[in-house]
Amino acid sequence: MTRRSPVPLLLIALATLAAGAALAAGARADEAREEAASTIAVLCAPGDRFGLRVVAELESLGFRAEILDPAAEPATRASLEASARRAGAIAAIRVVRSGRGVEVWIADRVTGKTVLREMAGGADDGGAPDRDAALALRVVELLRASLLEASLPAPPPGELPATPEIREKMRVPAPAGEPAPALRFSIALGALLSPGGLGVSASADLGLAWMPSEHVGVFVLAALPLSSARIDRSHLSVDLSALFAGGGVRFATREGWLAPSVDLGLAVVSLWSSGRVVSSGFTGGDSAAVTVAPFARLGVALAMTPGLRLLASVIARGVSIQIAEHDIVTWGQPILLTSAGVDFGWF
């Protein structure tokens, strides 16, 4: 039997323990860096009521506050910065009572600034908790205003770099854009086509939409004929004009520069025909018809400004109408309307 030496096993065990210790040390170092990145030193006497209020305000913002007793040390920039370094903090705060109120000292190691402000009122001035709370909030906001400079494109050089955590805490949300107007009026030129045998005719398209929410609203529209479609046969010549008006529900989005929409509704379609039939003589006459048809419209808006858009839309209907007594064309299977124009928002 061959005996294995215990030396390799011992080396493996020692290497495993060393690796574990290194990982633990690295984790503790990361934890210490994270703690230092959010620690604020508050210089006040132990149990000081106003200092505890400042600590509460800081913790509500996600900072870690550490109370240091300044004892009889004078309030100077050098002493305040030294206190922040001893605590491993990014900033230190001290409030000193003065004749007209309080002096607030803030040493900001991220921006390299020391801020001194005199504020009216007093901490611990004999039972004014509301005043203390308001003053503590002002002190913390003064610190935030100093740290906000770290998020500038060219931040001032400081003793400590602005960590991602500090940048996130001090991030100013982008201002909300102006809401898009809810009431909109559109005017457009369109081309009407029915693939049953008739040509294209021009129309003027008017629309009014009310969008009380971001994605759902109601609308009405009308397409007024500007020209008629003509069909010529050896024995027949007919001009056909169509007018329709309707309304329904609009599903849309008003976010971004490209805003798609879908309209669903009902329309009343009015048709006029004027023609003549040549068959062993001359016969002429006019006729009209009215019908109701469901429709769907697809649209897209290019938002140039909140109140002006370019529109493109397609409307499809399934209505069948034959012309005169001759089965030569079928109108309305489907009706297609394409239009492009502008959309004005009022409010």
C-alpha atoms as a printed R data frame, in Angstrom:
    type eleno elety resid chain resno       x      y       z
1   ATOM     1    CA   MET     A     1   0.000  0.000   0.000
2   ATOM     2    CA   THR     A     2   1.217  3.497  -0.887
3   ATOM     3    CA   ARG     A     3   0.888  6.211   1.697
4   ATOM     4    CA   ARG     A     4   0.040  9.714   0.605
5   ATOM     5    CA   SER     A     5   1.981 12.504   2.149
6   ATOM     6    CA   PRO     A     6  -0.187 14.902   4.225
7   ATOM     7    CA   VAL     A     7   1.796 17.875   2.876
8   ATOM     8    CA   PRO     A     8  -0.238 18.377  -0.392
9   ATOM     9    CA   LEU     A     9  -3.511 18.142   1.493
10  ATOM    10    CA   LEU     A    10  -2.274 20.697   4.005
11  ATOM    11    CA   LEU     A    11  -1.216 23.041   1.228
12  ATOM    12    CA   ILE     A    12  -4.622 22.738  -0.428
13  ATOM    13    CA   ALA     A    13  -6.362 23.502   2.865
14  ATOM    14    CA   LEU     A    14  -4.147 26.522   3.490
15  ATOM    15    CA   ALA     A    15  -4.761 27.825  -0.058
16  ATOM    16    CA   THR     A    16  -8.515 27.431   0.409
17  ATOM    17    CA   LEU     A    17  -8.400 29.321   3.715
18  ATOM    18    CA   ALA     A    18  -6.305 32.079   2.144
19  ATOM    19    CA   ALA     A    19  -8.721 32.449  -0.772
20  ATOM    20    CA   GLY     A    20 -11.664 32.616   1.606
21  ATOM    21    CA   ALA     A    21  -9.911 35.241   3.724
22  ATOM    22    CA   ALA     A    22  -9.140 37.306   0.625
23  ATOM    23    CA   LEU     A    23 -12.765 37.161  -0.528
24  ATOM    24    CA   ALA     A    24 -13.979 38.146   2.946
25  ATOM    25    CA   ALA     A    25 -11.486 41.021   3.086
26  ATOM    26    CA   GLY     A    26 -12.590 42.191  -0.346
27  ATOM    27    CA   ALA     A    27 -16.243 42.059   0.710
28  ATOM    28    CA   ARG     A    28 -15.453 44.038   3.881
29  ATOM    29    CA   ALA     A    29 -13.511 46.588   1.820
30  ATOM    30    CA   ASP     A    30 -16.442 46.971  -0.605
31  ATOM    31    CA   GLU     A    31 -18.812 47.347   2.331
32  ATOM    32    CA   ALA     A    32 -16.548 49.953   3.919
33  ATOM    33    CA   ARG     A    33 -16.320 51.902   0.653
34  ATOM    34    CA   GLU     A    34 -20.101 51.799   0.260
35  ATOM    35    CA   GLU     A    35 -20.532 52.974   3.852
36  ATOM    36    CA   ALA     A    36 -18.025 55.788   3.411
37  ATOM    37    CA   ALA     A    37 -19.726 56.852   0.189
38  ATOM    38    CA   SER     A    38 -22.915 57.630   2.110
39  ATOM    39    CA   THR     A    39 -21.638 58.696   5.561
40  ATOM    40    CA   ILE     A    40 -22.137 62.235   6.874
41  ATOM    41    CA   ALA     A    41 -20.452 63.292  10.112
42  ATOM    42    CA   VAL     A    42 -22.650 65.404  12.402
43  ATOM    43    CA   LEU     A    43 -20.692 67.313  15.070
44  ATOM    44    CA   CYS     A    44 -22.799 67.811  18.178
45  ATOM    45    CA   ALA     A    45 -22.826 66.892  21.838
46  ATOM    46    CA   PRO     A    46 -24.172 63.406  22.702
47  ATOM    47    CA   GLY     A    47 -27.952 63.541  23.079
48  ATOM    48    CA   ASP     A    48 -28.187 66.975  21.432
49  ATOM    49    CA   ARG     A    49 -31.784 67.377  20.290
50  ATOM    50    CA   PHE     A    50 -31.035 69.424  17.217
51  ATOM    51    CA   GLY     A    51 -28.189 67.126  16.134
52  ATOM    52    CA   LEU     A    52 -30.551 64.142  16.342
53  ATOM    53    CA   ARG     A    53 -33.029 65.987  14.099
54  ATOM    54    CA   VAL     A    54 -30.307 66.554  11.497
55  ATOM    55    CA   VAL     A    55 -29.404 62.855  11.713
56  ATOM    56    CA   ALA     A    56 -33.060 61.898  11.133
57  ATOM    57    CA   GLU     A    57 -33.279 64.149   8.064
58  ATOM    58    CA   LEU     A    58 -30.067 62.666   6.624
59  ATOM    59    CA   GLU     A    59 -31.228 59.093   7.177
60  ATOM    60    CA   SER     A    60 -34.542 59.847   5.478
61  ATOM    61    CA   LEU     A    61 -32.509 60.648   2.344
62  ATOM    62    CA   GLY     A    62 -30.605 57.367   2.530
63  ATOM    63    CA   PHE     A    63 -27.400 58.719   4.107
64  ATOM    64    CA   ARG     A    64 -25.652 57.176   7.091
65  ATOM    65    CA   ALA     A    65 -25.043 59.735   9.835
66  ATOM    66    CA   GLU     A    66 -22.310 59.451  12.469
67  ATOM    67    CA   ILE     A    67 -22.399 61.720  15.501
68  ATOM    68    CA   LEU     A    68 -19.056 63.145  16.684
69  ATOM    69    CA   ASP     A    69 -18.569 65.154  19.871
70  ATOM    70    CA   PRO     A    70 -16.620 68.332  19.043
71  ATOM    71    CA   ALA     A    71 -16.092 69.059  22.767
72  ATOM    72    CA   ALA     A    72 -14.411 72.472  23.053
73  ATOM    73    CA   GLU     A    73 -12.878 72.377  19.585
74  ATOM    74    CA   PRO     A    74 -13.487 75.653  17.698
75  ATOM    75    CA   ALA     A    75 -15.582 75.641  14.517
76  ATOM    76    CA   THR     A    76 -13.088 76.108  11.705
77  ATOM    77    CA   ARG     A    77 -12.718 74.743   8.211
78  ATOM    78    CA   ALA     A    78  -9.624 72.758   9.150
79  ATOM    79    CA   SER     A    79 -11.227 71.147  12.203
80  ATOM    80    CA   LEU     A    80 -14.397 70.285  10.297
81  ATOM    81    CA   GLU     A    81 -12.499 68.661   7.414
82  ATOM    82    CA   ALA     A    82 -10.328 66.749   9.896
83  ATOM    83    CA   SER     A    83 -13.453 65.408  11.629
84  ATOM    84    CA   ALA     A    84 -14.868 64.238   8.298
85  ATOM    85    CA   ARG     A    85 -11.619 62.415   7.491
86  ATOM    86    CA   ARG     A    86 -11.500 60.703  10.906
87  ATOM    87    CA   ALA     A    87 -15.055 59.413  10.387
88  ATOM    88    CA   GLY     A    88 -14.349 58.383   6.792
89  ATOM    89    CA   ALA     A    89 -17.267 60.612   5.773
90  ATOM    90    CA   ILE     A    90 -17.852 62.519   2.556
91  ATOM    91    CA   ALA     A    91 -18.999 65.599   4.469
92  ATOM    92    CA   ALA     A    92 -19.300 67.023   7.974
93  ATOM    93    CA   ILE     A    93 -21.975 69.301   9.455
94  ATOM    94    CA   ARG     A    94 -21.755 71.515  12.523
95  ATOM    95    CA   VAL     A    95 -24.244 74.051  13.843
96  ATOM    96    CA   VAL     A    96 -23.013 76.765  16.227
97  ATOM    97    CA   ARG     A    97 -25.345 79.160  18.019
98  ATOM    98    CA   SER     A    98 -24.712 82.846  17.331
99  ATOM    99    CA   GLY     A    99 -26.206 86.133  18.478
100 ATOM   100    CA   ARG     A   100 -28.891 86.308  15.742
101 ATOM   101    CA   GLY     A   101 -29.515 82.609  15.250
102 ATOM   102    CA   VAL     A   102 -27.191 79.775  14.243
103 ATOM   103    CA   GLU     A   103 -24.133 79.406  12.049
104 ATOM   104    CA   VAL     A   104 -24.154 76.314   9.833
105 ATOM   105    CA   TRP     A   105 -20.782 74.879   8.817
106 ATOM   106    CA   ILE     A   106 -20.606 72.219   6.094
107 ATOM   107    CA   ALA     A   107 -17.353 70.685   4.838
108 ATOM   108    CA   ASP     A   108 -17.983 68.882   1.546
109 ATOM   109    CA   ARG     A   109 -15.057 66.634   0.597
110 ATOM   110    CA   VAL     A   110 -16.632 65.707  -2.762
111 ATOM   111    CA   THR     A   111 -16.712 69.258  -4.127
112 ATOM   112    CA   GLY     A   112 -13.865 70.575  -1.935
113 ATOM   113    CA   LYS     A   113 -16.062 73.348  -0.552
114 ATOM   114    CA   THR     A   114 -16.722 74.571   2.951
115 ATOM   115    CA   VAL     A   115 -20.056 76.332   3.283
116 ATOM   116    CA   LEU     A   116 -20.853 78.789   6.058
117 ATOM   117    CA   ARG     A   117 -24.368 80.198   6.426
118 ATOM   118    CA   GLU     A   118 -26.060 82.166   9.189
119 ATOM   119    CA   MET     A   119 -29.721 81.303   9.668
120 ATOM   120    CA   ALA     A   120 -32.307 83.133  11.725
121 ATOM   121    CA   GLY     A   121 -33.814 81.206  14.613
122 ATOM   122    CA   GLY     A   122 -32.050 78.904  17.001
123 ATOM   123    CA   ALA     A   123 -31.574 75.261  17.773
124 ATOM   124    CA   ASP     A   124 -32.331 74.320  21.356
125 ATOM   125    CA   ASP     A   125 -33.758 77.757  22.084
126 ATOM   126    CA   GLY     A   126 -36.105 76.668  24.802
127 ATOM   127    CA   GLY     A   127 -38.805 74.377  23.453
128 ATOM   128    CA   ALA     A   128 -39.361 75.163  19.796
129 ATOM   129    CA   PRO     A   129 -39.551 71.696  18.175
130 ATOM   130    CA   ASP     A   130 -41.229 72.971  15.013
131 ATOM   131    CA   ARG     A   131 -38.506 75.565  14.540
132 ATOM   132    CA   ASP     A   132 -35.830 72.935  15.140
133 ATOM   133    CA   ALA     A   133 -37.382 70.610  12.542
134 ATOM   134    CA   ALA     A   134 -37.581 73.369   9.929
135 ATOM   135    CA   LEU     A   135 -34.004 74.438  10.635
136 ATOM   136    CA   ALA     A   136 -32.708 70.852  10.421
137 ATOM   137    CA   LEU     A   137 -34.396 70.478   7.018
138 ATOM   138    CA   ARG     A   138 -32.727 73.703   5.807
139 ATOM   139    CA   VAL     A   139 -29.333 72.432   6.962
140 ATOM   140    CA   VAL     A   140 -29.702 69.165   5.051
141 ATOM   141    CA   GLU     A   141 -30.926 70.998   1.943
142 ATOM   142    CA   LEU     A   142 -27.806 73.177   2.163
143 ATOM   143    CA   LEU     A   143 -25.688 70.005   2.084
144 ATOM   144    CA   ARG     A   144 -27.683 68.667  -0.870
145 ATOM   145    CA   ALA     A   145 -27.155 71.915  -2.766
146 ATOM   146    CA   SER     A   146 -23.404 71.562  -2.278
147 ATOM   147    CA   LEU     A   147 -23.346 67.891  -3.334
148 ATOM   148    CA   LEU     A   148 -25.475 68.648  -6.409
149 ATOM   149    CA   GLU     A   149 -22.468 70.350  -7.956
150 ATOM   150    CA   ALA     A   150 -20.876 66.886  -8.264
151 ATOM   151    CA   SER     A   151 -23.426 66.049 -10.995
152 ATOM   152    CA   LEU     A   152 -22.421 69.017 -13.188
153 ATOM   153    CA   PRO     A   153 -20.694 68.280 -16.524
154 ATOM   154    CA   ALA     A   154 -17.537 69.890 -15.094
155 ATOM   155    CA   PRO     A   155 -17.765 69.346 -11.306
156 ATOM   156    CA   PRO     A   156 -15.397 71.230  -8.989
157 ATOM   157    CA   PRO     A   157 -12.347 69.182  -7.935
158 ATOM   158    CA   GLY     A   158 -12.705 67.684  -4.500
159 ATOM   159    CA   GLU     A   159 -10.785 65.531  -2.083
160 ATOM   160    CA   LEU     A   160 -12.999 62.516  -2.821
161 ATOM   161    CA   PRO     A   161 -14.441 61.401  -6.183
162 ATOM   162    CA   ALA     A   162 -18.181 61.461  -6.682
163 ATOM   163    CA   THR     A   163 -19.165 57.801  -6.508
164 ATOM   164    CA   PRO     A   164 -22.039 56.386  -8.593
165 ATOM   165    CA   GLU     A   165 -24.061 56.181  -5.372
166 ATOM   166    CA   ILE     A   166 -23.654 59.898  -4.705
167 ATOM   167    CA   ARG     A   167 -24.495 60.749  -8.321
168 ATOM   168    CA   GLU     A   168 -27.642 58.646  -8.061
169 ATOM   169    CA   LYS     A   169 -28.701 60.260  -4.776
170 ATOM   170    CA   MET     A   170 -28.107 63.737  -6.189
171 ATOM   171    CA   ARG     A   171 -29.615 63.033  -9.609
172 ATOM   172    CA   VAL     A   172 -32.113 65.707 -10.578
173 ATOM   173    CA   PRO     A   173 -35.070 64.241 -12.484
174 ATOM   174    CA   ALA     A   174 -35.576 65.567 -15.973
175 ATOM   175    CA   PRO     A   175 -38.335 68.156 -16.150
176 ATOM   176    CA   ALA     A   176 -41.568 66.787 -17.452
177 ATOM   177    CA   GLY     A   177 -42.520 67.986 -20.897
178 ATOM   178    CA   GLU     A   178 -45.641 69.955 -21.564
179 ATOM   179    CA   PRO     A   179 -48.697 67.732 -21.839
180 ATOM   180    CA   ALA     A   180 -50.046 67.351 -25.331
181 ATOM   181    CA   PRO     A   181 -53.299 69.259 -25.950
182 ATOM   182    CA   ALA     A   182 -56.372 67.097 -25.333
183 ATOM   183    CA   LEU     A   183 -58.624 68.799 -27.920
184 ATOM   184    CA   ARG     A   184 -57.321 68.628 -31.470
185 ATOM   185    CA   PHE     A   185 -58.611 69.795 -34.858
186 ATOM   186    CA   SER     A   186 -57.251 68.385 -38.101
187 ATOM   187    CA   ILE     A   187 -57.554 69.462 -41.724
188 ATOM   188    CA   ALA     A   188 -56.172 67.455 -44.622
189 ATOM   189    CA   LEU     A   189 -56.436 66.731 -48.317
190 ATOM   190    CA   GLY     A   190 -57.389 63.202 -49.267
191 ATOM   191    CA   ALA     A   191 -57.751 60.853 -52.214
192 ATOM   192    CA   LEU     A   192 -60.865 58.631 -52.323
193 ATOM   193    CA   LEU     A   193 -60.705 55.337 -54.172
194 ATOM   194    CA   SER     A   194 -63.059 52.385 -54.512
195 ATOM   195    CA   PRO     A   195 -61.408 49.477 -56.344
196 ATOM   196    CA   GLY     A   196 -64.704 48.379 -57.937
197 ATOM   197    CA   GLY     A   197 -64.048 50.155 -61.204
198 ATOM   198    CA   LEU     A   198 -64.090 53.885 -60.402
199 ATOM   199    CA   GLY     A   199 -61.170 56.266 -60.500
200 ATOM   200    CA   VAL     A   200 -59.711 58.469 -57.788
201 ATOM   201    CA   SER     A   201 -61.511 61.577 -56.484
202 ATOM   202    CA   ALA     A   202 -60.221 64.364 -54.238
203 ATOM   203    CA   SER     A   203 -61.688 65.264 -50.839
204 ATOM   204    CA   ALA     A   204 -61.195 67.724 -47.973
205 ATOM   205    CA   ASP     A   205 -60.998 65.895 -44.649
206 ATOM   206    CA   LEU     A   206 -61.912 67.568 -41.359
207 ATOM   207    CA   GLY     A   207 -61.603 66.005 -37.919
208 ATOM   208    CA   LEU     A   208 -62.082 66.823 -34.252
209 ATOM   209    CA   ALA     A   209 -60.687 64.606 -31.467
210 ATOM   210    CA   TRP     A   210 -60.902 64.712 -27.691
211 ATOM   211    CA   MET     A   211 -58.162 62.773 -25.851
212 ATOM   212    CA   PRO     A   212 -58.795 63.105 -22.092
213 ATOM   213    CA   SER     A   213 -56.289 60.324 -21.380
214 ATOM   214    CA   GLU     A   214 -52.945 59.355 -22.872
215 ATOM   215    CA   HIS     A   215 -54.245 56.456 -24.960
216 ATOM   216    CA   VAL     A   216 -58.060 56.573 -25.364
217 ATOM   217    CA   GLY     A   217 -60.380 59.261 -26.717
218 ATOM   218    CA   VAL     A   218 -63.246 59.989 -29.101
219 ATOM   219    CA   PHE     A   219 -63.375 61.690 -32.488
220 ATOM   220    CA   VAL     A   220 -65.622 62.854 -35.314
221 ATOM   221    CA   LEU     A   221 -64.645 63.305 -38.959
222 ATOM   222    CA   ALA     A   222 -66.043 64.342 -42.321
223 ATOM   223    CA   ALA     A   223 -64.740 63.922 -45.887
224 ATOM   224    CA   LEU     A   224 -66.140 66.541 -48.286
225 ATOM   225    CA   PRO     A   225 -65.868 65.784 -52.034
226 ATOM   226    CA   LEU     A   226 -63.745 68.188 -54.084
227 ATOM   227    CA   SER     A   227 -64.070 66.230 -57.336
228 ATOM   228    CA   SER     A   228 -66.040 63.306 -58.697
229 ATOM   229    CA   ALA     A   229 -64.983 59.955 -60.079
230 ATOM   230    CA   ARG     A   230 -65.987 59.267 -63.714
231 ATOM   231    CA   ILE     A   231 -66.508 56.089 -65.628
232 ATOM   232    CA   ASP     A   232 -67.014 55.996 -69.392
233 ATOM   233    CA   ARG     A   233 -68.355 53.091 -71.381
234 ATOM   234    CA   SER     A   234 -69.601 52.878 -74.940
235 ATOM   235    CA   HIS     A   235 -73.192 53.310 -73.755
236 ATOM   236    CA   LEU     A   236 -72.723 54.991 -70.366
237 ATOM   237    CA   SER     A   237 -71.013 57.950 -68.726
238 ATOM   238    CA   VAL     A   238 -71.369 58.475 -64.968
239 ATOM   239    CA   ASP     A   239 -69.930 60.914 -62.431
240 ATOM   240    CA   LEU     A   240 -70.008 59.771 -58.805
241 ATOM   241    CA   SER     A   241 -69.438 61.913 -55.680
242 ATOM   242    CA   ALA     A   242 -69.274 60.607 -52.108
243 ATOM   243    CA   LEU     A   243 -69.544 62.377 -48.750
244 ATOM   244    CA   PHE     A   244 -69.192 60.633 -45.437
245 ATOM   245    CA   ALA     A   245 -69.225 61.693 -41.823
246 ATOM   246    CA   GLY     A   246 -68.825 59.634 -38.702
247 ATOM   247    CA   GLY     A   247 -67.178 59.146 -35.357
248 ATOM   248    CA   GLY     A   248 -65.954 56.585 -32.899
249 ATOM   249    CA   VAL     A   249 -63.223 55.681 -30.450
250 ATOM   250    CA   ARG     A   250 -59.531 56.487 -30.900
251 ATOM   251    CA   PHE     A   251 -56.692 54.454 -29.440
252 ATOM   252    CA   ALA     A   252 -53.419 56.351 -29.637
253 ATOM   253    CA   THR     A   253 -50.220 57.259 -27.921
254 ATOM   254    CA   ARG     A   254 -48.989 60.815 -27.423
255 ATOM   255    CA   GLU     A   255 -45.481 59.905 -26.293
256 ATOM   256    CA   GLY     A   256 -42.438 60.565 -28.451
257 ATOM   257    CA   TRP     A   257 -42.153 62.199 -31.838
258 ATOM   258    CA   LEU     A   258 -43.952 59.373 -33.687
259 ATOM   259    CA   ALA     A   259 -47.518 58.754 -32.475
260 ATOM   260    CA   PRO     A   260 -49.520 55.903 -34.056
261 ATOM   261    CA   SER     A   261 -53.304 55.686 -33.700
262 ATOM   262    CA   VAL     A   262 -56.214 53.365 -34.502
263 ATOM   263    CA   ASP     A   263 -59.792 54.644 -34.989
264 ATOM   264    CA   LEU     A   264 -62.890 52.415 -34.914
265 ATOM   265    CA   GLY     A   265 -66.392 53.721 -35.604
266 ATOM   266    CA   LEU     A   266 -69.450 54.129 -37.828
267 ATOM   267    CA   ALA     A   267 -69.925 56.501 -40.760
268 ATOM   268    CA   VAL     A   268 -72.897 57.725 -42.775
269 ATOM   269    CA   VAL     A   269 -72.059 57.582 -46.504
270 ATOM   270    CA   SER     A   270 -73.990 59.726 -48.996
271 ATOM   271    CA   LEU     A   271 -73.561 59.094 -52.755
272 ATOM   272    CA   TRP     A   272 -74.596 61.234 -55.726
273 ATOM   273    CA   SER     A   273 -74.470 59.990 -59.302
274 ATOM   274    CA   SER     A   274 -75.026 62.009 -62.440
275 ATOM   275    CA   GLY     A   275 -74.858 60.349 -65.838
276 ATOM   276    CA   ARG     A   276 -76.248 59.713 -69.251
277 ATOM   277    CA   VAL     A   277 -77.027 56.510 -71.099
278 ATOM   278    CA   VAL     A   278 -76.714 56.397 -74.889
279 ATOM   279    CA   SER     A   279 -78.858 53.595 -76.276
280 ATOM   280    CA   SER     A   280 -81.033 54.395 -79.284
281 ATOM   281    CA   GLY     A   281 -81.176 57.948 -78.026
282 ATOM   282    CA   PHE     A   282 -80.182 60.062 -75.022
283 ATOM   283    CA   THR     A   283 -81.158 59.381 -71.419
284 ATOM   284    CA   GLY     A   284 -79.855 61.432 -68.484
285 ATOM   285    CA   GLY     A   285 -80.560 61.600 -64.802
286 ATOM   286    CA   ASP     A   286 -79.313 62.026 -61.253
287 ATOM   287    CA   SER     A   287 -79.702 59.715 -58.251
288 ATOM   288    CA   ALA     A   288 -78.660 59.612 -54.615
289 ATOM   289    CA   ALA     A   289 -78.225 56.953 -51.929
290 ATOM   290    CA   VAL     A   290 -77.385 56.933 -48.215
291 ATOM   291    CA   THR     A   291 -75.985 54.043 -46.210
292 ATOM   292    CA   VAL     A   292 -74.241 53.363 -42.919
293 ATOM   293    CA   ALA     A   293 -70.916 51.553 -42.791
294 ATOM   294    CA   PRO     A   294 -68.399 50.544 -40.122
295 ATOM   295    CA   PHE     A   295 -64.861 51.690 -40.681
296 ATOM   296    CA   ALA     A   296 -61.354 51.425 -39.337
297 ATOM   297    CA   ARG     A   297 -58.646 54.039 -39.692
298 ATOM   298    CA   LEU     A   298 -54.931 53.665 -39.173
299 ATOM   299    CA   GLY     A   299 -52.950 56.840 -38.598
300 ATOM   300    CA   VAL     A   300 -49.524 58.061 -37.714
301 ATOM   301    CA   ALA     A   301 -48.601 61.536 -36.466
302 ATOM   302    CA   LEU     A   302 -45.183 63.117 -36.681
303 ATOM   303    CA   ALA     A   303 -45.062 65.476 -33.689
304 ATOM   304    CA   MET     A   304 -43.178 68.593 -34.733
305 ATOM   305    CA   THR     A   305 -44.495 70.568 -31.762
306 ATOM   306    CA   PRO     A   306 -47.100 69.784 -29.062
307 ATOM   307    CA   GLY     A   307 -49.731 71.584 -31.155
308 ATOM   308    CA   LEU     A   308 -48.803 70.765 -34.769
309 ATOM   309    CA   ARG     A   309 -48.550 67.335 -36.353
310 ATOM   310    CA   LEU     A   310 -48.352 65.806 -39.804
311 ATOM   311    CA   LEU     A   311 -50.956 63.124 -40.365
312 ATOM   312    CA   ALA     A   312 -51.281 60.144 -42.687
313 ATOM   313    CA   SER     A   313 -54.267 57.814 -42.489
314 ATOM   314    CA   VAL     A   314 -56.146 55.097 -44.331
315 ATOM   315    CA   ILE     A   315 -59.866 54.377 -43.993
316 ATOM   316    CA   ALA     A   316 -61.430 51.123 -45.204
317 ATOM   317    CA   ARG     A   317 -65.148 50.332 -45.511
318 ATOM   318    CA   GLY     A   318 -67.181 47.424 -46.737
319 ATOM   319    CA   VAL     A   319 -70.199 48.945 -48.517
320 ATOM   320    CA   SER     A   320 -71.460 47.697 -51.912
321 ATOM   321    CA   ILE     A   321 -73.423 50.033 -54.211
322 ATOM   322    CA   GLN     A   322 -74.048 49.554 -57.908
323 ATOM   323    CA   ILE     A   323 -74.550 52.407 -60.302
324 ATOM   324    CA   ALA     A   324 -77.714 52.928 -62.344
325 ATOM   325    CA   GLU     A   325 -79.341 49.851 -63.919
326 ATOM   326    CA   HIS     A   326 -76.138 48.663 -65.467
327 ATOM   327    CA   ASP     A   327 -73.942 46.236 -63.552
328 ATOM   328    CA   ILE     A   328 -70.726 47.753 -64.759
329 ATOM   329    CA   VAL     A   329 -69.017 48.834 -61.533
330 ATOM   330    CA   THR     A   330 -69.321 48.153 -57.833
331 ATOM   331    CA   TRP     A   331 -68.572 51.001 -55.439
332 ATOM   332    CA   GLY     A   332 -67.486 50.432 -51.886
333 ATOM   333    CA   GLN     A   333 -65.721 47.068 -51.685
334 ATOM   334    CA   PRO     A   334 -63.947 48.635 -49.931
335 ATOM   335    CA   ILE     A   335 -63.730 52.419 -49.931
336 ATOM   336    CA   LEU     A   336 -60.185 53.626 -49.364
337 ATOM   337    CA   LEU     A   337 -59.317 57.138 -48.250
338 ATOM   338    CA   THR     A   338 -55.764 58.338 -47.811
339 ATOM   339    CA   SER     A   339 -55.147 61.807 -46.397
340 ATOM   340    CA   ALA     A   340 -52.307 63.982 -45.176
341 ATOM   341    CA   GLY     A   341 -52.575 67.300 -43.380
342 ATOM   342    CA   VAL     A   342 -51.995 69.112 -40.109
343 ATOM   343    CA   ASP     A   343 -53.367 68.634 -36.611
344 ATOM   344    CA   PHE     A   344 -53.782 71.619 -34.255
345 ATOM   345    CA   GLY     A   345 -53.994 71.216 -30.488
346 ATOM   346    CA   TRP     A   346 -55.897 73.787 -28.456
347 ATOM   347    CA   PHE     A   347 -55.654 72.692 -24.827
